[in-house]
Each structure stands twice: as C-alpha cells, then as structure tokens.
Amino acid sequence: MRIFDPSTGELREVKPAPARILRIAVGDGVRVAIVADLLRRVAERQRWQTGVAGFSSLTDRQLLYVNVHPFQDPVEQAELVVHEVGSEPPVPGRAVVVGEVVAAEDAVDALALRLALLRLPYREPAILDAGLLANAYDDLKRWRGLVAEWAEHPSAPMAGVDPVVERVEDDLDLPGALEALEALAADASISPGARFEAFAHLDRLLGLDLASEVGRR
C-alpha cells in the first residue's frame, strides 16, 4: 500500500511496526473516519494487525452509521495519523491529510454519503451537493440489485478484482477503483456467479453493504 506523504510530496509505502502491527490514529470528522477505515481495511487484507485509535467527537453509533468500526482508546503515537487539512495531528506519526468537507446536503442513505465521499480524491476538498448524493444513492441501489440478481446464479470463482484492489492500494484511489468496479459489473464475459463473488469480496474493502439485498427479492 502506498500513501501520499505530505512531508516529502511523494507516494511512499506504508510500513507496519515490528510484528506486522499498524496503529492508525484518527482525528475528528466523518470523512477523516472513513479514510481511516479504508486504511484499516487495506491493512487487514494484507494480514496486518491493525488498531485504530480515535481522537474524534463522533459517537460509536455515528461511526457505525457509515460502516466505520468504533475506535479504540487514544494512543501516544501511531504509524499513520489521519486528520483534516488545517487541523493539528492528534499524536506524532506519519500524516495522512484529508481534504475538508466544504458543504454537504442531507443524505437519504448514510452509505450513499460514504460512496459520494469515495468518489472524490481524499486529499481534495469535498462538496457534497444534492445531485452527487442522489447519484450515489441510485448507484448503490443498482449495484445491490445486481448483486442480488447474480446471487441467484451458480457460484463461480471470482474474477476482475485486481484492478479495483490495485487502485485502492495506490494512495486510496477510490475514484479509479469505483470506475473499475463499474466496468466489472458491466463485463458480460464474466459469469454472474463470478461477479457476485467478486463484489462480495471487494465490499470488504469498500464497506458499502453491496450484498444487503441478497435473499430479499
């Protein structure tokens, strides 16, 4: 996994502490929490032991609302420190600086808010207008419907996941990852069963509850 390092202006590999432990400290804000959650998901995919320590005013319920695991108790230092631009990092460690949310409309679905934020480069300011949130909500419904439909077909080994994973691991390029996910959804050369397995697997990284409609049709 490579993440932009504001101290050098370059992408650098993330290295866990000895024993493959990665400590992530999290400042305040929903977008900051979601970025930290994505880092945790990537690290756990690489089989690192990961602890996410919170310095946030968000409650556990507010975090769970956007599919972020509740934070652990604060620590004195961390390998990665996620905080919003212009704010002080809560503890020493390598900074992951997240762009501010300039404006936000109310979201119909909390995970539509999460998806809308994933579609924007995490280091840039985010303007979440009603149109962006509505499009995210519509796409969530469509993807969930497709996953429910694919679940009715015979299972097959997943395919097409690498382009999505590679983008997520490259400085959290979620806009690129979601484009690759859309291409996977439309790829008729991959069987429905294989696409179901791929989407279920990739949702462990994305945290969008893409299989939530399975069995409800």
Salt bridges, closest charged atoms under 4 A:
ASP5 OD2 - ARG12 NH1 2.18
ASP5 OD2 - ARG94 NE 3.98
ASP37 OD1 - ARG40 NH2 2.85
ASP37 OD2 - ARG41 NE 2.71
ASP37 OD2 - ARG114 NH2 2.74
GLU44 OE1 - ARG40 NH1 2.83
GLU79 OE2 - ARG23 NH2 2.56
ASP109 OD2 - ARG144 NH1 3.59
ASP139 OD2 - ARG119 NH2 2.53
ASP139 OD1 - ARG142 NH2 2.93
GLU152 OE2 - ARG217 NE 3.13
GLU169 OE2 - ARG45 NH1 3.78
ASP170 OD1 - ARG2 NH2 2.75
ASP171 OD2 - ARG123 NH2 2.96
GLU182 OE1 - ARG142 NH2 2.73
GLU213 OE2 - ARG216 NH1 3.87
